Amino acid sequence: MSEYLFVDANGNASDNVNASDCNDFITHTLTGQQQQREASTSKPQIIKFQREPLVFFIMRLNLKAVLMLLIVAVMVITLGIYMRCAAFSFSPEFVRQLGRRQTAEALTSSAADQDQLAPLQDIECAINQEYSIHCKRDENANEVYVPFSFLRQYFDVSGAVTTSGVGNEAAKFNWMHSNAKVNLPKGKYDPRGVFMYFENYNVEVRDRVKCISAAEGVPVSTQWEKRGYFYPTQIAQFALAHYSKNLTEATPRIHVLEDADGNQMDWTTPKTSNMTRIWHHKFNTSIVQFETTIGYESAISIQLNQTQDLVLSVDLLLVTNSSTLMVTVLNRDTKHRYTLHYIAAELLLSVQESNIYYGLGSGALNKWRHITRDLHIDVQKGIVMGDKRSPLKVRRSDLEVLSIAFLGIGFYDNVTLSTSDHLAHFYDAAEWFVHNQDTKTGGWSNPVRRSLNGFAELRPGWISAMGQGHAISVLARAYWHSGGDMRYLKAASLGLQPYRIYSRDGGVLAQFMDKYYWYEEYPTTPASFVLNGFIYSLLGLYDLNSTAPGKIAREAGKLFTQGMYSLKKMLLLYDTGSGTSYDLRHLSLGVAPNLARWDYHATHVNQLLLLATIDSDPLIAQTAERWKGYMFGKRAKHN
């Protein structure tokens, strides 16, 4: 047996080495090379001498062998512990608790699966003990499901199932209290700029617009009379929409086809017809003169393939009743061809198979006219007229202009196709207001009867404050945009007159409680106090006050201030706690309120938001925000 002589750091030797000293030695050795590099003066040294061969063998082991030995020892110990644990068993109580828990989870999962698979039961829903509807019941969940078709009508809400179309995303149901849109003002209202949010309006595509008159260039309404008539409010909205689009849309693309000077087309001229370019001394430019025989085959024409530029503009003078401007358009989707005929006749719109006729009026003879026509709208209105049972909706992108032709005797110049011509439409409407104003009353009258429940019928010739306000907004902008054309200013100024005359005397003025002045959209007896029409009339007054010079501005401003005072005093009378009233017939007639449907309610909100940019009274902005909340299901609190 070998022994070791232990020498401490001071060099004192001892042969009394116990087990702990040996353990310290081994631990010291396993700390690695860093400890081995420590100064030898501070490190204890082991001096060995032979006693037993086995000890001598152990001391010769290097560090790697010791590490391998320790690894083997750890593996043996770990294996031993594992074998002993394999014989370990849980207590019976613990096993029973674990089993009960697993069983409960399985039963819960099974019940959930059964609930999910269980069919809904039919059940009768008695609505307020008055009538019944068919519903579904989930007995396990204690739920009753009511058809949304019933909820939609009962609560005046909207909803639709939608899918994103991305991957396998599940469909979802979107519930909306209102599908109307609130248009937030982009800044302070500018009387020379965009009118409210009318750049989003497309008046001419409305179903209640029969067509755009070729003689006047403005919409013809069928709202209260199927034959068609000129409705000042609708004409003004048509003008304000195009004026606003001109400010918000990109510059249109214009393709000049023929101006008899720098742009000339190769017109097809049959042998029996004649076409010449001549100098017009009055216009100081060249124009095209044409003369053909009777029959479409004698028309002079050009062949085209225009697919995006669908707004036709031309300066035209027709000499005979048989003279015609013709445009052939192809529906590339259905391959159907339509020929538009613009003729010198007192005609709104007529359709014979694929031929659509628009009358330029008998006054078009021997008189230069600038005509601007949206060919897409003209084709669409013709299709609706030709087949009212199932009219085809034609997409603008499907149409292609194939040819333009002239027949009869006449002159033309400046034939162009463009993507849009908003200012031309705007000025057509402004001219209509100049030429169709009653110079005695200053009003633009409505030539149809109008019946409102509970009120005396309005006879043809009644004046609307909304129509007056809209018309003044058009004329104020035309006066400013034209650089000061006094015709527009004169008509706008004269349009203030009905604001000073009571509705019973042919004007639009009414009083609430014999105290607050109101401008009536419908001059009924008794007064109806329609809210949205009143605010539109105020905007017309504000536009003229901001645009006109001197006295006219002061007159318009006085009427505007008077109306705003009444609005602030009466505004909360229209608040129902969950929406708004369209008018105040519940006060005038003592009947149930005439609740505004959501699109009219949204108009109220939009109008107040715009007025809040003009008038800083917090009542206006706060009311607008509360009314906006009603559109998202918010309600006034119960007591």
C-alpha positions as CSV (number, residue, x, y, z in Angstrom):
1,M,0.0,0.0,0.0
2,S,1.4,3.4,-1.0
3,E,1.4,6.4,1.2
4,Y,2.0,10.1,0.5
5,L,4.0,12.7,2.4
6,F,2.1,16.0,2.5
7,V,4.1,19.1,2.3
8,D,2.4,22.4,3.0
9,A,3.1,25.8,1.5
10,N,5.8,26.5,4.1
11,G,7.7,23.3,3.2
12,N,6.8,21.4,6.4
13,A,6.3,17.7,5.7
14,S,3.8,15.4,7.3
15,D,3.0,11.8,6.7
16,N,-0.3,12.1,8.3
17,V,-2.5,12.3,5.3
18,N,-6.1,11.6,5.9
19,A,-9.0,10.9,3.5
20,S,-10.2,14.5,3.4
21,D,-6.7,15.7,2.4
22,C,-6.8,13.3,-0.5
23,N,-10.2,14.5,-1.5
24,D,-9.0,18.1,-1.4
25,F,-6.1,17.0,-3.6
26,I,-8.5,15.4,-6.2
27,T,-10.7,18.5,-6.2
28,H,-7.8,20.7,-6.6
29,T,-6.6,18.7,-9.6
30,L,-10.0,18.8,-11.3
31,T,-10.2,22.6,-11.3
32,G,-8.2,22.7,-14.5
33,Q,-5.1,24.1,-15.9
34,Q,-5.7,27.6,-14.6
35,Q,-5.1,26.5,-11.0
36,Q,-2.2,24.4,-12.0
37,R,-0.5,27.5,-13.3
38,E,-0.7,29.2,-9.9
39,A,2.6,30.0,-8.2
40,S,4.3,26.9,-6.9
41,T,5.2,28.7,-3.7
42,S,1.6,29.0,-2.7
43,K,0.6,25.5,-3.8
44,P,0.8,22.5,-1.5
45,Q,2.9,19.8,-2.8
46,I,2.6,16.0,-2.5
47,I,5.8,14.0,-2.1
48,K,5.2,10.3,-2.5
49,F,7.1,7.3,-1.5
50,Q,6.3,3.8,-2.1
51,R,4.4,1.7,0.3
52,E,1.7,-0.1,-1.9
53,P,1.6,-0.6,-5.8
54,L,-2.1,0.3,-6.1
55,V,-1.8,3.8,-4.8
56,F,1.2,4.3,-7.0
57,F,-1.0,3.3,-10.0
58,I,-3.8,5.8,-9.1
59,M,-1.4,8.7,-8.8
60,R,-0.1,8.1,-12.3
61,L,-3.6,8.6,-13.9
62,N,-3.8,11.8,-15.9
63,L,-6.7,14.3,-15.9
64,K,-8.5,12.8,-18.9
65,A,-8.7,9.4,-17.3
66,V,-10.2,10.9,-14.2
67,L,-12.8,12.7,-16.2
68,M,-13.8,9.5,-18.1
69,L,-14.1,7.7,-14.7
70,L,-16.4,10.3,-13.4
71,I,-18.6,10.1,-16.5
72,V,-18.9,6.4,-16.2
73,A,-19.8,6.8,-12.5
74,V,-22.5,9.3,-13.3
75,M,-24.1,7.0,-15.9
76,V,-24.1,4.0,-13.4
77,I,-25.7,6.1,-10.7
78,T,-28.3,7.4,-13.1
79,L,-29.2,4.0,-14.3
80,G,-29.5,2.7,-10.8
81,I,-31.9,5.5,-9.8
82,Y,-34.0,4.8,-12.9
83,M,-34.3,1.1,-12.1
84,R,-35.4,1.9,-8.6
85,C,-38.0,4.5,-9.7
86,A,-39.5,1.9,-12.2
87,A,-40.7,-0.1,-9.2
88,F,-42.3,3.1,-7.6
89,S,-46.1,3.2,-7.7
90,F,-48.6,6.1,-7.0
91,S,-51.0,5.9,-4.2
92,P,-54.4,4.4,-4.9
93,E,-56.2,7.7,-3.9
94,F,-54.0,9.8,-6.3
95,V,-54.8,7.4,-9.1
96,R,-58.6,7.6,-8.4
97,Q,-58.5,11.4,-8.5
98,L,-56.6,11.5,-11.7
99,G,-59.1,9.1,-13.3
100,R,-62.1,11.1,-12.2
101,R,-60.5,14.3,-13.7
102,Q,-59.8,12.6,-17.0
103,T,-63.3,11.2,-17.1
104,A,-64.8,14.7,-16.5
105,E,-62.8,16.3,-19.3
106,A,-63.9,13.6,-21.7
107,L,-67.5,14.0,-20.8
108,T,-67.2,17.8,-21.2
109,S,-65.6,17.4,-24.6
110,S,-68.3,14.9,-25.6
111,A,-71.1,17.3,-24.5
112,A,-69.6,20.1,-26.4
113,D,-69.4,18.0,-29.5
114,Q,-73.0,17.0,-29.0
115,D,-74.1,20.6,-28.5
116,Q,-72.3,21.5,-31.7
117,L,-74.0,18.8,-33.6
118,A,-77.4,19.1,-32.0
119,P,-80.0,20.5,-34.5
120,L,-81.8,23.7,-33.7
121,Q,-85.5,23.3,-32.8
122,D,-88.3,25.2,-34.4
123,I,-90.1,27.6,-32.1
124,E,-92.7,30.3,-32.4
125,C,-91.8,33.8,-31.4
126,A,-94.7,35.9,-30.2
127,I,-93.9,39.6,-30.9
128,N,-95.5,41.8,-28.3
129,Q,-98.5,39.5,-28.2
130,E,-99.6,40.8,-31.5
131,Y,-98.2,38.4,-34.1
132,S,-95.8,35.5,-34.5
133,I,-92.7,34.7,-36.5
134,H,-90.7,31.5,-37.1
135,C,-87.6,31.3,-35.0
136,K,-85.0,28.7,-33.9
137,R,-84.1,27.5,-30.4
138,D,-80.9,26.0,-29.0
139,E,-82.2,24.2,-25.9
140,N,-78.8,23.3,-24.5
141,A,-77.5,26.8,-24.7
142,N,-80.8,28.3,-23.7
143,E,-80.8,30.6,-26.8
144,V,-83.4,31.7,-29.3
145,Y,-82.4,32.8,-32.8
146,V,-84.5,35.4,-34.5
147,P,-84.3,35.8,-38.4
148,F,-82.3,38.9,-39.3
149,S,-84.8,39.7,-42.1
150,F,-87.2,40.4,-39.2
151,L,-84.6,42.4,-37.2
152,R,-83.7,44.4,-40.2
153,Q,-87.2,45.8,-40.6
154,Y,-88.0,45.9,-36.9
155,F,-85.0,47.9,-35.8
156,D,-84.1,49.5,-39.1
157,V,-80.6,48.0,-39.3
158,S,-78.5,46.5,-42.0
159,G,-76.3,43.5,-42.4
160,A,-74.7,41.2,-44.9
161,V,-72.5,38.1,-45.0
162,T,-69.1,38.8,-46.3
163,T,-65.9,36.9,-47.0
164,S,-62.4,38.3,-47.6
165,G,-61.7,35.8,-50.4
166,V,-58.3,35.1,-49.0
167,G,-57.5,31.5,-48.3
168,N,-60.0,29.5,-46.3
169,E,-61.1,32.4,-44.1
170,A,-64.5,31.8,-42.7
171,A,-67.4,34.1,-43.7
172,K,-68.6,36.7,-41.2
173,F,-71.8,38.6,-40.7
174,N,-71.4,42.4,-40.6
175,W,-74.1,44.1,-38.6
176,M,-74.6,47.9,-39.2
177,H,-77.1,50.2,-37.6
178,S,-76.7,52.4,-40.6
179,N,-75.3,51.9,-44.1
180,A,-75.3,55.7,-44.7
181,K,-71.9,57.5,-44.7
182,V,-70.7,60.5,-42.8
183,N,-68.5,62.8,-44.8
184,L,-66.1,64.7,-42.6
185,P,-65.2,68.2,-43.9
186,K,-61.6,68.4,-45.2
187,G,-61.4,72.0,-43.9
188,K,-63.4,75.2,-43.6
189,Y,-66.2,75.4,-46.1
190,D,-65.2,77.4,-49.2
191,P,-68.1,79.0,-51.1
192,R,-65.9,79.0,-54.3
193,G,-64.8,75.4,-53.9
194,V,-66.3,71.9,-53.6
195,F,-69.9,72.0,-52.5
196,M,-70.2,69.8,-49.4
197,Y,-69.4,66.2,-50.6
198,F,-71.1,66.5,-53.9
199,E,-68.1,65.3,-55.8
200,N,-69.5,61.9,-54.9
201,Y,-72.8,62.6,-56.5
202,N,-73.8,61.1,-60.0
203,V,-77.2,62.7,-60.5
204,E,-77.5,61.6,-64.1
205,V,-77.4,57.9,-63.3
206,R,-80.3,58.0,-60.8
207,D,-83.4,56.0,-61.7
208,R,-85.6,59.1,-61.3
209,V,-83.7,60.9,-64.0
210,K,-85.3,60.2,-67.3
211,C,-82.5,61.6,-69.4
212,I,-80.2,64.6,-69.9
213,S,-82.1,67.0,-72.1
214,A,-80.3,67.5,-75.4
215,A,-82.0,70.9,-75.8
216,E,-81.0,72.2,-72.3
217,G,-78.2,70.0,-71.2
218,V,-79.7,69.3,-67.8
219,P,-81.5,66.3,-66.2
220,V,-85.2,65.6,-66.7
221,S,-86.8,64.3,-63.5
222,T,-89.5,61.7,-63.1
223,Q,-89.6,61.9,-59.3
224,W,-93.2,63.1,-59.1
225,E,-94.3,63.0,-62.7
226,K,-93.6,60.1,-65.0
227,R,-93.7,62.2,-68.2
228,G,-90.6,64.1,-67.1
229,Y,-90.1,67.7,-66.0
230,F,-87.4,70.1,-65.0
231,Y,-86.8,70.0,-61.2
232,P,-84.7,72.9,-60.1
233,T,-83.3,71.1,-57.0
234,Q,-82.1,68.2,-59.1
235,I,-80.7,70.5,-61.8
236,A,-78.7,72.4,-59.2
237,Q,-77.3,69.2,-57.7
238,F,-76.3,68.1,-61.2
239,A,-74.4,71.4,-61.6
240,L,-72.8,71.4,-58.1
241,A,-71.7,67.7,-58.5
242,H,-69.9,68.5,-61.8
243,Y,-68.4,71.7,-60.5
244,S,-67.0,69.7,-57.5
245,K,-65.7,66.9,-59.7
246,N,-63.9,69.4,-61.8
247,L,-61.9,70.4,-58.7
248,T,-61.3,66.9,-57.4
249,E,-60.7,64.7,-60.4
250,A,-57.7,64.5,-62.6
251,T,-57.5,66.6,-65.7
252,P,-59.5,64.9,-68.5
253,R,-58.0,63.5,-71.6
254,I,-59.3,65.4,-74.7
255,H,-59.0,64.0,-78.2
256,V,-59.8,66.7,-80.8
257,L,-61.1,64.9,-83.9
258,E,-61.9,67.9,-86.2
259,D,-61.6,71.6,-85.8
260,A,-61.3,72.4,-89.5
261,D,-57.8,74.0,-88.9
262,G,-55.0,72.1,-87.2
263,N,-57.0,68.9,-86.6
264,Q,-58.7,67.4,-89.6
265,M,-60.1,63.9,-90.1
266,D,-60.5,61.9,-93.3
267,W,-64.3,61.9,-93.6
268,T,-66.1,59.4,-95.8
269,T,-68.2,61.4,-98.2
270,P,-70.6,59.5,-100.5
271,K,-70.9,60.7,-104.1
272,T,-74.3,62.3,-103.5
273,S,-73.0,64.3,-100.5
274,N,-70.6,67.2,-100.0
275,M,-68.3,68.4,-97.2
276,T,-66.1,71.5,-97.3
277,R,-64.0,73.5,-94.8
278,I,-64.7,77.2,-95.1
279,W,-63.6,80.3,-93.2
280,H,-66.1,81.8,-90.7
281,H,-65.4,85.6,-90.5
282,K,-67.4,86.1,-87.3
283,F,-65.6,83.3,-85.4
284,N,-62.3,84.1,-87.1
285,T,-61.8,80.3,-87.7
286,S,-62.5,77.6,-90.1
287,I,-65.7,75.4,-89.9
288,V,-67.0,72.4,-91.8
289,Q,-70.1,72.7,-94.0
290,F,-72.0,69.6,-95.0
291,E,-74.9,68.7,-97.3
292,T,-76.3,65.3,-97.9
293,T,-79.3,63.7,-99.6
294,I,-82.0,61.9,-97.6
295,G,-81.1,58.5,-96.4
296,Y,-78.5,57.2,-93.9
297,E,-76.3,55.9,-96.7
298,S,-75.6,59.4,-97.8
299,A,-74.3,60.6,-94.4
300,I,-70.7,61.8,-94.1
301,S,-68.9,59.9,-91.4
302,I,-65.6,59.0,-89.7
303,Q,-64.8,55.5,-88.3
304,L,-63.4,55.3,-84.8
305,N,-62.5,52.8,-82.1
306,Q,-62.6,55.0,-79.0
307,T,-63.2,52.9,-75.8
308,Q,-62.5,55.3,-72.9
309,D,-63.3,58.8,-74.3
310,L,-67.1,58.8,-74.2
311,V,-68.0,62.5,-73.7
312,L,-68.8,64.0,-77.1
313,S,-68.5,67.8,-77.6
314,V,-69.3,69.6,-80.8
315,D,-70.3,73.1,-82.1
316,L,-73.3,72.5,-84.3
317,L,-75.7,74.5,-86.5
318,L,-78.5,72.6,-88.3
319,V,-80.3,74.1,-91.2
320,T,-83.2,71.7,-91.9
321,N,-85.5,69.6,-89.8
322,S,-84.0,66.4,-91.3
323,S,-80.5,67.3,-90.3
324,T,-79.0,64.9,-87.8
325,L,-75.9,64.2,-85.7
326,M,-75.5,60.4,-85.4
327,V,-73.1,58.4,-83.2
328,T,-72.8,54.6,-83.3
329,V,-71.8,52.9,-80.1
330,L,-70.9,49.2,-79.6
331,N,-71.4,47.2,-76.4
332,R,-68.4,45.0,-76.6
333,D,-69.8,42.6,-74.0
334,T,-73.1,41.9,-75.9
335,K,-71.9,42.9,-79.4
336,H,-75.0,45.0,-79.6
337,R,-74.8,48.3,-81.6
338,Y,-76.8,51.4,-80.7
339,T,-77.1,54.5,-82.9
340,L,-77.7,57.8,-81.1
341,H,-79.6,60.4,-83.1
342,Y,-79.5,64.1,-82.1
343,I,-82.3,65.8,-84.1
344,A,-83.9,69.3,-84.4
345,A,-87.2,68.4,-82.8
346,E,-89.2,69.0,-79.6
347,L,-88.4,65.6,-78.1
348,L,-87.0,64.4,-74.9
349,L,-86.2,60.8,-75.6
350,S,-87.6,58.2,-78.0
351,V,-86.4,54.7,-78.8
352,Q,-87.0,52.5,-81.8
353,E,-85.2,49.2,-81.5
354,S,-81.5,50.1,-81.5
355,N,-82.1,53.7,-82.5
356,I,-82.1,56.2,-79.6
357,Y,-83.4,59.7,-80.4
358,Y,-82.7,62.9,-78.5
359,G,-84.4,66.2,-79.4
360,L,-82.3,69.4,-79.7
361,G,-85.4,71.5,-79.8
362,S,-86.9,73.4,-82.8
363,G,-84.8,76.4,-81.6
364,A,-81.7,74.5,-82.7
365,L,-82.4,75.3,-86.3
366,N,-80.1,78.0,-87.9
367,K,-78.5,78.7,-84.5
368,W,-75.1,77.7,-83.3
369,R,-75.2,75.4,-80.3
370,H,-72.4,73.9,-78.2
371,I,-73.5,70.4,-77.4
372,T,-71.8,68.2,-74.7
373,R,-73.1,64.6,-74.4
374,D,-72.1,61.7,-72.2
375,L,-72.6,58.9,-74.6
376,H,-72.7,56.3,-71.9
377,I,-75.5,58.0,-70.1
378,D,-77.4,58.6,-73.4
379,V,-77.1,54.9,-74.3
380,Q,-78.1,53.7,-70.8
381,K,-81.2,55.9,-70.6
382,G,-82.2,54.8,-74.1
383,I,-82.0,51.1,-73.0
384,V,-84.1,51.8,-69.9
385,M,-86.7,53.5,-72.1
386,G,-86.7,50.7,-74.6
387,D,-87.1,47.9,-72.1
388,K,-88.5,49.0,-68.7
389,R,-89.2,45.4,-67.6
390,S,-85.6,44.3,-67.5
391,P,-83.3,47.1,-68.5
392,L,-79.7,46.2,-69.2
393,K,-77.1,47.9,-67.1
394,V,-74.2,48.9,-69.4
395,R,-70.8,49.3,-68.0
396,R,-68.9,52.3,-69.2
397,S,-65.8,50.2,-69.9
398,D,-67.8,48.0,-72.3
399,L,-68.7,50.8,-74.7
400,E,-66.8,51.7,-77.8
401,V,-67.5,54.6,-80.2
402,L,-67.5,53.2,-83.7
403,S,-68.5,56.2,-85.8
404,I,-69.7,59.8,-85.9
405,A,-71.8,61.0,-88.8
406,F,-73.8,64.0,-90.1
407,L,-76.9,63.9,-92.2
408,G,-78.8,66.8,-93.9
409,I,-77.6,70.3,-94.2
410,G,-75.6,72.2,-91.6
411,F,-72.3,73.2,-90.2
412,Y,-70.1,71.8,-87.4
413,D,-66.8,72.5,-85.7
414,N,-64.6,71.4,-82.7
415,V,-65.6,67.8,-82.6
416,T,-63.9,66.2,-79.6
417,L,-64.1,63.1,-77.5
418,S,-62.9,63.3,-73.9
419,T,-63.1,61.3,-70.6
420,S,-65.1,64.1,-69.0
421,D,-66.2,67.7,-69.4
422,H,-67.5,68.8,-66.0
423,L,-67.4,72.5,-66.6
424,A,-69.6,72.2,-69.7
425,H,-72.3,70.4,-67.7
426,F,-72.0,73.0,-64.9
427,Y,-72.4,75.9,-67.2
428,D,-75.3,74.3,-69.0
429,A,-77.1,74.2,-65.7
430,A,-76.1,77.7,-64.8
431,E,-77.6,78.9,-68.1
432,W,-80.8,77.1,-67.4
433,F,-81.2,79.0,-64.1
434,V,-80.6,82.3,-65.9
435,H,-83.2,81.6,-68.6
436,N,-85.8,79.9,-66.5
437,Q,-86.2,82.2,-63.5
438,D,-89.5,83.9,-62.8
439,T,-88.5,87.5,-63.0
440,K,-91.5,88.6,-60.9
441,T,-91.0,86.3,-57.9
442,G,-87.3,85.5,-58.3
443,G,-88.1,81.9,-57.9
444,W,-87.5,78.7,-59.9
445,S,-90.8,77.0,-59.6
446,N,-91.7,73.3,-59.6
447,P,-94.2,72.5,-62.4
448,V,-95.7,69.4,-60.6
449,R,-98.1,68.7,-57.8
450,R,-96.6,67.6,-54.5
451,S,-98.5,65.8,-51.7
452,L,-97.3,65.4,-48.2
453,N,-99.3,63.4,-45.7
454,G,-101.5,65.6,-43.5
455,F,-100.6,68.8,-45.4
456,A,-102.5,70.6,-48.1
457,E,-101.4,69.6,-51.6
458,L,-98.9,71.9,-53.2
459,R,-100.1,73.0,-56.6
460,P,-97.8,73.3,-59.7
461,G,-95.7,76.5,-59.5
462,W,-94.6,76.1,-55.8
463,I,-91.1,77.3,-54.8
464,S,-88.7,75.4,-52.6
465,A,-86.2,77.1,-50.3
466,M,-83.9,74.1,-51.0
467,G,-84.1,74.7,-54.7
468,Q,-83.5,78.4,-54.2
469,G,-80.5,77.8,-52.1
470,H,-79.0,75.2,-54.4
471,A,-79.6,77.5,-57.4
472,I,-77.9,80.5,-55.7
473,S,-74.9,78.2,-54.8
474,V,-74.6,77.4,-58.5
475,L,-75.0,81.0,-59.7
476,A,-72.5,82.3,-57.1
477,R,-69.9,79.9,-58.3
478,A,-70.7,80.6,-61.9
479,Y,-70.3,84.4,-61.2
480,W,-67.0,83.8,-59.6
481,H,-65.6,81.2,-62.0
482,S,-66.6,83.2,-65.1
483,G,-64.7,86.2,-63.9
484,G,-67.7,88.2,-63.0
485,D,-70.5,87.5,-65.5
486,M,-73.2,89.8,-64.3
487,R,-76.0,87.6,-65.6
488,Y,-75.3,85.0,-63.0
489,L,-75.0,87.6,-60.2
490,K,-78.3,89.3,-61.2
491,A,-80.2,85.9,-61.2
492,A,-78.7,85.0,-57.8
493,S,-79.6,88.3,-56.3
494,L,-83.2,88.1,-57.6
495,G,-83.3,84.6,-56.1
496,L,-83.3,86.1,-52.6
497,Q,-86.7,87.5,-53.0
498,P,-88.8,84.4,-52.0
499,Y,-86.8,84.3,-48.7
500,R,-88.7,87.5,-47.7
501,I,-92.2,86.4,-48.7
502,Y,-94.3,84.1,-46.6
503,S,-95.1,80.7,-48.1
504,R,-98.8,81.4,-48.0
505,D,-98.1,84.3,-50.4
506,G,-95.9,82.4,-52.8
507,G,-92.6,82.6,-51.1
508,V,-90.7,80.2,-48.8
509,L,-90.7,82.0,-45.4
510,A,-92.4,80.6,-42.3
511,Q,-92.4,81.2,-38.6
512,F,-92.2,78.7,-35.7
513,M,-94.2,79.7,-32.7
514,D,-94.6,83.2,-34.3
515,K,-91.0,83.8,-33.3
516,Y,-88.3,82.0,-35.3
517,Y,-88.0,82.5,-39.1
518,W,-87.7,79.4,-41.2
519,Y,-87.1,78.8,-45.0
520,E,-89.4,76.0,-46.2
521,E,-88.3,73.3,-48.5
522,Y,-92.0,72.5,-49.0
523,P,-94.2,75.6,-48.4
524,T,-97.0,73.7,-46.8
525,T,-100.0,74.7,-44.8
526,P,-99.3,74.5,-41.9
527,A,-95.6,74.8,-42.1
528,S,-93.6,71.5,-42.1
529,F,-90.1,72.8,-41.1
530,V,-88.0,70.3,-43.1
531,L,-84.5,70.3,-41.6
532,N,-82.2,69.3,-44.5
533,G,-83.8,71.6,-47.0
534,F,-83.6,74.5,-44.6
535,I,-79.8,74.0,-44.1
536,Y,-79.2,73.8,-47.8
537,S,-81.0,77.1,-48.3
538,L,-78.7,78.6,-45.6
539,L,-75.6,77.4,-47.6
540,G,-76.9,79.2,-50.7
541,L,-77.2,82.4,-48.7
542,Y,-73.7,82.0,-47.3
543,D,-72.3,81.3,-50.7
544,L,-73.7,84.5,-52.1
545,N,-72.8,86.5,-49.0
546,S,-69.2,85.4,-49.5
547,T,-69.0,85.9,-53.3
548,A,-71.2,88.9,-54.2
549,P,-70.2,92.5,-53.9
550,G,-71.6,95.2,-51.6
551,K,-75.4,95.4,-51.2
552,I,-76.2,91.9,-52.5
553,A,-73.7,90.4,-50.1
554,R,-75.3,92.3,-47.1
555,E,-78.8,91.2,-48.1
556,A,-77.7,87.5,-48.3
557,G,-75.8,87.8,-45.0
558,K,-78.8,89.2,-43.2
559,L,-81.0,86.3,-44.3
560,F,-78.2,83.8,-43.4
561,T,-77.8,85.2,-39.9
562,Q,-81.6,85.2,-39.3
563,G,-81.8,81.6,-40.4
564,M,-78.8,80.5,-38.2
565,Y,-80.4,82.0,-35.2
566,S,-83.5,80.0,-35.8
567,L,-81.6,76.8,-36.4
568,K,-79.7,77.1,-33.1
569,K,-83.0,77.6,-31.2
570,M,-84.9,74.8,-32.9
571,L,-82.2,72.2,-33.6
572,L,-82.8,70.0,-30.6
573,L,-86.5,69.7,-31.5
574,Y,-85.3,67.2,-34.2
575,D,-83.4,65.0,-31.7
576,T,-85.3,61.7,-30.9
577,G,-82.6,60.2,-28.7
578,S,-81.8,57.5,-31.3
579,G,-82.0,59.4,-34.5
580,T,-83.6,62.6,-36.0
581,S,-86.9,63.8,-37.3
582,Y,-87.1,64.7,-41.0
583,D,-89.5,67.6,-40.1
584,L,-91.6,68.9,-37.3
585,R,-95.0,67.6,-38.4
586,H,-95.5,66.1,-34.9
587,L,-95.7,69.7,-33.7
588,S,-97.4,71.2,-36.7
589,L,-100.1,68.5,-37.1
590,G,-100.0,66.8,-33.7
591,V,-99.1,63.4,-35.2
592,A,-96.3,60.9,-34.7
593,P,-92.8,62.2,-35.6
594,N,-91.7,61.7,-39.2
595,L,-88.4,59.9,-38.5
596,A,-85.6,60.6,-40.9
597,R,-84.3,57.4,-42.6
598,W,-80.6,56.8,-42.2
599,D,-79.5,58.5,-45.4
600,Y,-81.4,61.7,-44.4
601,H,-80.1,61.4,-40.9
602,A,-76.5,61.2,-42.3
603,T,-77.3,64.3,-44.4
604,H,-78.2,66.1,-41.1
605,V,-74.9,65.1,-39.6
606,N,-72.9,66.1,-42.7
607,Q,-74.6,69.5,-42.8
608,L,-74.0,70.2,-39.2
609,L,-70.3,69.2,-39.5
610,L,-69.9,71.6,-42.4
611,L,-71.8,74.4,-40.6
612,A,-69.4,73.9,-37.6
613,T,-66.6,75.1,-39.9
614,I,-68.5,78.3,-40.4
615,D,-70.0,78.9,-37.0
616,S,-68.0,78.2,-33.9
617,D,-71.1,77.8,-31.6
618,P,-70.4,74.5,-29.7
619,L,-74.1,73.5,-30.0
620,I,-73.6,72.7,-33.7
621,A,-70.5,70.5,-33.3
622,Q,-71.7,68.7,-30.2
623,T,-75.1,67.9,-31.7
624,A,-73.4,66.6,-34.9
625,E,-71.2,64.3,-32.8
626,R,-74.2,63.0,-30.8
627,W,-76.2,62.4,-34.0
628,K,-73.3,60.6,-35.5
629,G,-73.2,58.2,-32.6
630,Y,-76.8,57.3,-33.2
631,M,-75.7,55.8,-36.5
632,F,-73.5,53.3,-34.6
633,G,-76.2,52.2,-32.1
634,K,-75.6,54.7,-29.4
635,R,-78.8,55.9,-27.6
636,A,-79.8,58.6,-25.2
637,K,-79.8,57.3,-21.6
638,H,-83.0,56.2,-19.8
639,N,-84.1,57.9,-16.7
